Amino acid sequence: MSLTPNLLPTYDDVVAAAARLKGVAHQTPVLTSRTMDEQLGAQLFFKCENLQRIGAFKLRGAYNALAQFTPEQRKGGALAFSSGNHAQAIALAAQILDMPALIIMPEDAPASKMAATRGYGAQVVTYNRFTEDREAIACKLASERGMTLIPPYNHRDVIAGQGTAVKELLEQVPDLDYLFVCLGGGGLLSGSLLSANALAPRCKVIGVEPEAGNDVQQSLRAGHIVKIDTPRTIADGAQTQSPGDLTFAIIRQRVNDVLTVSDEQLVEAMRFYAERMKIVVEPTGALSLAAAMNSDLPLAGKRVGIVISGGNVDLERFAQLLGG
Ligand SMILES: *Cc1c(COP(=O)(O)O)cnc(C)c1O
């Protein structure tokens, strides 16, 4: 697929998204920690999207996309395939906008996630991960029912919506020197780059992937999109196999660096959040702090933003990860 530059969102699109999200998404708090400041010799600012509605930033992109449907599209509703936070985001956004939503999930997805998605009024259709192709199912249902498929990251309006989290952070805390952002398919990072470049042009923005799932790092090194096998990592929100063409175009142009962290380092960061800051952060949401704690970057004396992307983790799983 060839890529024309006008398909890429700009900071103006983030500003428009923020206006749409007013009164819909929470303005999430920014926390600080003297303990971590002392440990790193820096001043850290934690943007708590784990406290966003649905427990992650993804409501921002989903709502921004659905709010721009034509009357025709609204009648048909929204379709997504996801077993994670994007599913719940689409379901809630559709409920708020009073349109139908259909989510395609693997039949072995956690019962709690299916229940949460249905709780927002979405219809859930299950498929067998090993014998059926979810994209084929999605295309068939989309054309049969006149529904619009919204992908989790490679979509102009989704990227612009995700960018509102860091726009908000930089309005709450100006003049950051560094910003660490959790990275899966790159919707959050590319939106964050649009906001950071506009509001804090000197701020260095670092994307953070799990070690086993470094598809963006590999793609940047190769100079083109690299597809990897589904990575094995506890960071289930970052098990993407490749960035999208839109997210990669923005990241490649603007990012300062992409770092990786191990699952052990993620657990260490989750433990810190729980013990010292009294907050529940899911493994993927801990990527950013794990990198700040373990990088060689000269953070001493700097003002550092840490985006906590989400907090959705079953408590049994949470206890198992931290108890080990
Ligand atoms: C989806 C998600 C990510 C990754 O976001 P991308 O836009 O795919 O890079 C990170 N953390 C959490 C909690 C998520 O739900």
The ligand as a Tripos MOL2 file, in Angstrom:
@<TRIPOS>MOLECULE
LIG
   15    15     1     0     0
SMALL
NO_CHARGES

@<TRIPOS>ATOM
      1 C1         -2.8660   -1.2090   23.6390 C.3       1 LIG1
      2 C2         -2.0100   -0.9690   24.8090 C.ar      1 LIG1
      3 C3         -0.6630   -0.6020   24.6700 C.ar      1 LIG1
      4 C4          0.0100   -0.4670   23.3270 C.3       1 LIG1
      5 O1         -0.5590    0.5570   22.5570 O.3       1 LIG1
      6 P1         -0.2420    0.6900   21.0030 P.3       1 LIG1
      7 O2         -1.0240    1.8510   20.5600 O.co2     1 LIG1
      8 O3         -0.6700   -0.5980   20.3590 O.co2     1 LIG1
      9 O4          1.2300    0.8630   20.8800 O.co2     1 LIG1
     10 C5          0.0730   -0.3420   25.8110 C.ar      1 LIG1
     11 N1         -0.4640   -0.4840   27.0370 N.ar      1 LIG1
     12 C6         -1.7540   -0.8390   27.2160 C.ar      1 LIG1
     13 C7         -2.2730   -0.9570   28.6070 C.3       1 LIG1
     14 C8         -2.5700   -1.0900   26.1090 C.ar      1 LIG1
     15 O5         -3.8470   -1.4570   26.2960 O.3       1 LIG1
@<TRIPOS>BOND
     1     1     2 1
     2     2     3 ar
     3     2    14 ar
     4     3     4 1
     5     3    10 ar
     6     4     5 1
     7     5     6 1
     8     6     7 2
     9     6     8 1
    10     6     9 1
    11    10    11 ar
    12    11    12 ar
    13    12    13 1
    14    12    14 ar
    15    14    15 1
@<TRIPOS>SUBSTRUCTURE
     1 LIG1         1 GROUP 0 **** ****
